[in-house]
């Protein structure tokens, strides 16, 4: 093999090596920028790519997967001059590899300082109570501000989360005392409201009870008056019937009426609680005659279609008889 053959072989190997330097493989999740004589010309995607050897070269290798940026703890002065410590975490993704590579130097450091600055700005515009109770609002404001600032760099801020907000120890103790006082106040208010409601309910119950009792008494009085009215009507009717019988010349009706009143008077005397001796004039024959009249009336009413014989009163004695009557 002569020297010319060796030169040809060397040239072929050199050409092959040069061609191989133009073949570039990009892994998934990355984007490479291509520069020609130091100037950006295009971005190559994951997979097998070919560039012009010698003239083109790979510029920046950008990771386009979502990445985490840990924001260290920093001191923040709130709107009401309270000093708190806060740290956060940010998630971002490269959407435009060329902008991320050539619009900003040291991308991660730029995003870190941008996030820290906006944390101080957003949290410093809020009071301490608002700061501790509105963490979601802080996250939303930070996300909007940081994403707008990083947009020219081809970066998308997906999330910004405040991990911890730590007030000073004395401030925490003061907040604990305030919370305890507030809860005690709330408990006293609830207890007072409960007592008031209980009194209102008891008063309402007493009112309803009085109303029902009054309605019951009114109903009882109404029924009692109705009963007395019916009793008076019955007595009036009985009196009218007796009067009609007397007007018709029926002596038995008079005897019935007198005997009824006479026996009622004797019954009331006999049912007295104490024992007593009652001296009263009594004509036994008259009482017997009255009882006979009652019997005649009963026979007339209950007889089976037969007229009742009238009983005649026995002739009374010339003088009234009086005798003792002992009732238990």
C-alpha positions as CSV (number, residue, x, y, z in Angstrom):
1,X,0.0,0.0,0.0
2,X,1.5,3.2,-1.2
3,X,1.4,6.6,0.4
4,X,-1.5,7.7,-1.8
5,X,-3.7,4.9,-0.6
6,X,-3.0,5.9,3.0
7,X,-3.8,9.5,2.3
8,X,-7.1,8.5,0.7
9,X,-8.0,6.3,3.7
10,X,-7.1,9.1,6.1
11,X,-9.2,11.6,4.2
12,X,-12.2,9.2,4.2
13,X,-11.9,8.7,7.9
14,X,-11.6,12.4,8.5
15,X,-14.7,13.0,6.4
16,X,-16.6,10.3,8.3
17,X,-15.6,11.8,11.6
18,X,-16.6,15.3,10.5
19,X,-20.0,13.9,9.4
20,X,-20.4,12.1,12.7
21,X,-19.8,15.4,14.5
22,X,-22.9,16.8,12.7
23,X,-25.2,14.1,14.1
24,X,-26.7,15.1,17.4
25,X,-29.1,13.1,19.7
26,X,-31.3,15.1,22.0
27,X,-32.8,13.2,25.0
28,X,-36.5,13.5,25.9
29,X,-37.3,16.6,28.1
30,X,-34.5,18.7,26.7
31,X,-34.1,21.3,23.9
32,X,-30.8,22.2,22.4
33,X,-30.0,25.5,20.7
34,X,-27.9,25.5,17.5
35,X,-25.4,28.4,16.9
36,X,-23.6,29.2,13.6
37,X,-20.4,31.1,14.2
38,X,-21.8,32.1,17.6
39,X,-25.2,33.2,16.4
40,X,-28.4,31.4,17.3
41,X,-30.1,29.9,14.3
42,X,-32.6,27.2,15.5
43,X,-33.7,24.8,18.3
44,X,-33.5,21.1,17.8
45,X,-36.1,18.7,19.3
46,X,-35.6,15.4,21.1
47,X,-34.4,12.6,18.8
48,X,-31.8,12.3,16.1
49,X,-30.8,15.7,14.5
50,X,-28.2,16.7,12.0
51,X,-26.3,20.0,12.0
52,X,-23.7,21.4,9.6
53,X,-20.3,20.2,10.9
54,X,-17.6,22.7,11.6
55,X,-20.0,25.6,10.9
56,X,-22.7,24.8,13.5
57,X,-22.4,23.8,17.1
58,X,-24.7,23.1,20.1
59,X,-25.2,26.3,22.1
60,X,-27.4,25.8,25.3
61,X,-28.9,22.5,26.6
62,X,-32.2,23.6,28.2
63,X,-34.3,21.3,30.4
64,X,-37.9,21.9,29.5
65,X,-39.4,19.7,32.3
66,X,-41.1,21.3,35.3
67,X,-38.5,22.2,37.9
68,X,-38.5,23.1,41.6
69,X,-36.9,26.3,43.0
70,X,-36.4,26.3,46.7
71,X,-36.7,29.8,48.1
72,X,-34.7,30.2,51.4
73,X,-36.0,31.8,54.6
74,X,-36.0,35.6,54.6
75,X,-37.2,38.4,57.0
76,X,-40.3,40.3,56.0
77,X,-41.7,43.5,57.6
78,X,-45.5,43.6,57.4
79,X,-47.7,46.6,56.9
80,X,-48.2,47.0,60.6
81,X,-44.4,46.7,61.3
82,X,-44.4,43.1,62.5
83,X,-41.3,41.1,61.6
84,X,-41.9,37.6,60.3
85,X,-39.8,34.9,58.7
86,X,-41.1,33.3,55.5
87,X,-39.8,30.7,53.0
88,X,-41.4,29.4,49.8
89,X,-41.1,27.0,46.9
90,X,-41.6,27.8,43.2
91,X,-42.3,25.5,40.2
92,X,-41.4,26.7,36.8
93,X,-41.0,25.3,33.2
94,X,-39.0,26.5,30.2
95,X,-41.4,27.0,27.3
96,X,-38.9,28.8,24.9
97,X,-35.4,27.4,25.1
98,X,-33.9,30.2,23.0
99,X,-35.3,33.0,25.2
100,X,-34.4,31.2,28.4
101,X,-30.8,30.7,27.0
102,X,-30.2,34.2,25.6
103,X,-32.6,36.6,27.3
104,X,-31.2,36.1,30.8
105,X,-28.0,34.9,32.3
106,X,-28.0,32.4,35.1
107,X,-31.7,31.6,34.8
108,X,-32.1,29.8,38.2
109,X,-30.5,32.6,40.1
110,X,-32.6,35.2,38.3
111,X,-35.8,33.3,39.2
112,X,-34.7,32.9,42.8
113,X,-34.1,36.6,43.3
114,X,-37.2,37.6,41.4
115,X,-39.3,35.3,43.7
116,X,-37.7,36.6,46.9
117,X,-38.2,40.2,46.0
118,X,-41.9,39.7,45.2
119,X,-42.4,37.8,48.4
120,X,-41.2,40.8,50.4
121,X,-43.3,43.1,48.3
122,X,-46.5,41.2,48.5
123,X,-46.3,40.2,52.2
124,X,-45.1,43.6,53.2
125,X,-48.3,45.2,51.9
126,X,-50.5,43.1,54.2
127,X,-51.2,43.2,58.0
128,X,-50.0,40.4,60.2
129,X,-53.5,39.0,60.8
130,X,-54.3,39.1,57.1
131,X,-50.9,37.6,56.3
132,X,-51.5,34.6,58.6
133,X,-55.1,33.9,57.5
134,X,-54.9,34.5,53.7
135,X,-52.1,32.3,52.5
136,X,-54.0,31.3,49.4
137,X,-54.3,35.0,48.5
138,X,-50.6,35.5,48.9
139,X,-49.8,32.5,46.7
140,X,-52.1,33.7,44.0
141,X,-50.6,37.2,44.0
142,X,-47.1,35.9,44.0
143,X,-47.8,33.5,41.1
144,X,-49.4,36.3,39.0
145,X,-46.6,38.8,39.6
146,X,-43.6,36.4,39.2
147,X,-45.1,34.7,36.1
148,X,-45.6,38.1,34.4
149,X,-42.0,39.1,35.2
150,X,-40.6,35.8,33.9
151,X,-42.7,35.7,30.8
152,X,-40.1,37.5,28.6
153,X,-37.5,34.9,29.5
154,X,-39.7,32.1,28.0
155,X,-40.5,30.8,31.5
156,X,-43.8,29.7,32.8
157,X,-44.2,29.9,36.6
158,X,-46.7,27.1,37.4
159,X,-47.0,27.4,41.2
160,X,-45.6,29.5,44.0
161,X,-46.3,28.2,47.5
162,X,-45.5,29.8,50.9
163,X,-44.2,26.9,53.0
164,X,-44.0,28.6,56.4
165,X,-44.6,32.0,58.1
166,X,-43.0,32.3,61.5
167,X,-43.7,35.4,63.7
168,X,-41.4,36.2,66.6
169,X,-41.9,34.3,69.9
170,X,-43.2,37.2,71.9
171,X,-45.7,38.0,69.1
172,X,-46.9,34.4,69.0
173,X,-47.5,34.5,72.8
174,X,-49.4,37.8,72.4
175,X,-51.5,36.3,69.7
176,X,-52.2,33.3,71.9
177,X,-53.4,35.5,74.7
178,X,-55.5,37.5,72.2
179,X,-57.1,34.3,70.9
180,X,-57.8,33.0,74.4
181,X,-59.5,36.3,75.3
182,X,-61.5,36.3,72.2
183,X,-62.7,32.7,72.8
184,X,-63.6,33.5,76.4
185,X,-65.5,36.6,75.2
186,X,-67.3,34.4,72.6
187,X,-68.1,31.8,75.3
188,X,-69.6,34.5,77.6
189,X,-71.7,35.9,74.7
190,X,-73.0,32.5,73.8
191,X,-73.8,31.7,77.5
192,X,-75.6,35.0,77.8
193,X,-77.6,34.3,74.6
194,X,-78.4,30.9,75.9
195,X,-79.7,32.2,79.2
196,X,-81.8,34.9,77.4
197,X,-83.3,32.3,75.1
198,X,-84.1,30.1,78.0
199,X,-85.9,32.9,79.8
200,X,-87.8,33.8,76.6
201,X,-88.8,30.1,76.2
202,X,-90.0,29.9,79.8
203,X,-91.9,33.1,79.5
204,X,-93.5,31.8,76.3
205,X,-94.4,28.6,78.1
206,X,-96.0,30.4,81.0
207,X,-97.9,32.6,78.6
208,X,-99.2,29.6,76.7
209,X,-100.1,27.9,79.9
210,X,-102.0,30.9,81.2
211,X,-103.8,31.2,77.8
212,X,-104.8,27.6,77.9
213,X,-105.9,27.8,81.5
214,X,-108.0,30.9,80.8
215,X,-109.6,29.2,77.8
216,X,-110.3,26.1,79.9
217,X,-112.0,28.2,82.6
218,X,-114.0,30.1,80.0
219,X,-115.2,26.8,78.4
220,X,-116.0,25.4,81.8
221,X,-118.0,28.6,82.7
222,X,-119.8,28.5,79.4
223,X,-120.8,24.8,79.9
224,X,-121.8,25.5,83.5
225,X,-123.9,28.4,82.4
226,X,-125.4,26.3,79.7
227,X,-126.2,23.6,82.3
228,X,-127.8,26.1,84.6
229,X,-129.8,27.4,81.7
230,X,-131.1,24.0,80.8
231,X,-131.9,23.2,84.4
232,X,-133.8,26.5,84.7
233,X,-135.7,25.6,81.5
234,X,-136.5,22.2,82.9
235,X,-137.7,23.7,86.2
236,X,-139.7,26.3,84.4
237,X,-141.3,23.6,82.2
238,X,-142.1,21.5,85.3
239,X,-143.5,24.5,87.1
240,X,-145.6,25.4,84.0
241,X,-146.9,21.9,83.9
242,X,-147.8,21.9,87.6
243,X,-149.4,25.3,87.2
244,X,-151.5,24.0,84.3
245,X,-152.5,21.0,86.3
246,X,-153.5,23.3,89.2
247,X,-155.4,25.5,86.9
248,X,-157.2,22.5,85.6
249,X,-158.3,21.6,89.2
250,X,-156.0,18.7,89.7
251,X,-155.4,18.5,93.5
252,X,-152.9,15.6,93.1
253,X,-150.5,18.0,91.3
254,X,-150.6,20.3,94.3
255,X,-150.0,17.4,96.6
256,X,-147.1,16.2,94.4
257,X,-145.4,19.6,94.4
258,X,-145.8,20.1,98.2
259,X,-144.6,16.6,98.9
260,X,-141.5,17.0,96.7
261,X,-140.4,20.2,98.5
262,X,-141.2,18.6,101.8
263,X,-139.1,15.5,101.3
264,X,-136.2,17.6,99.9
265,X,-136.2,19.7,103.0
266,X,-136.2,16.6,105.2
267,X,-133.4,15.1,103.2
268,X,-131.2,18.2,103.6
269,X,-131.8,18.1,107.3
270,X,-131.0,14.5,107.6
271,X,-127.7,14.8,105.7
272,X,-126.2,17.3,108.2
273,X,-122.7,16.5,109.4
274,X,-123.5,16.9,113.1
275,X,-126.2,15.3,115.2
276,X,-129.0,17.6,116.3
277,X,-132.6,17.5,117.6
278,X,-135.0,19.5,115.5
279,X,-138.4,20.5,117.0
280,X,-140.8,21.3,114.2
281,X,-144.6,21.1,113.7
282,X,-145.5,18.2,111.5
283,X,-148.8,16.8,110.5
284,X,-148.4,13.3,109.7
285,X,-151.8,13.0,108.0
286,X,-150.9,15.8,105.5
287,X,-147.6,14.1,104.6
288,X,-149.4,10.8,104.1
289,X,-151.9,12.6,102.0
290,X,-149.2,14.1,99.9
291,X,-147.5,10.8,99.5
292,X,-150.8,9.4,98.4
293,X,-151.1,12.0,95.8
294,X,-147.7,11.1,94.5
295,X,-148.7,7.5,94.3
296,X,-151.9,8.4,92.4
297,X,-149.9,10.4,89.8
298,X,-147.5,7.5,89.4
299,X,-150.4,5.1,88.8
300,X,-151.8,7.4,86.2
301,X,-148.5,7.7,84.4
302,X,-147.4,4.0,84.5
303,X,-150.8,2.2,84.4
304,X,-151.5,0.2,81.3
305,X,-154.4,2.3,79.9
306,X,-156.4,2.1,83.1
307,X,-157.3,5.4,84.9
308,X,-155.9,5.6,88.4
309,X,-158.2,6.1,91.3
310,X,-157.8,9.3,93.1
311,X,-156.7,9.0,96.7
312,X,-158.4,11.2,99.1
313,X,-156.6,12.9,101.9
314,X,-157.5,11.9,105.3
315,X,-159.2,14.5,107.6
316,X,-156.5,16.3,109.5
317,X,-156.7,16.5,113.2
318,X,-157.9,19.6,114.9
319,X,-154.6,20.5,116.4
320,X,-151.0,20.4,115.2
321,X,-148.8,17.7,116.7
322,X,-145.3,18.5,117.5
323,X,-142.6,16.0,118.4
324,X,-138.9,15.7,118.5
325,X,-137.0,14.6,115.4
326,X,-133.5,13.3,115.9
327,X,-131.3,13.2,112.9
328,X,-127.9,11.7,112.8
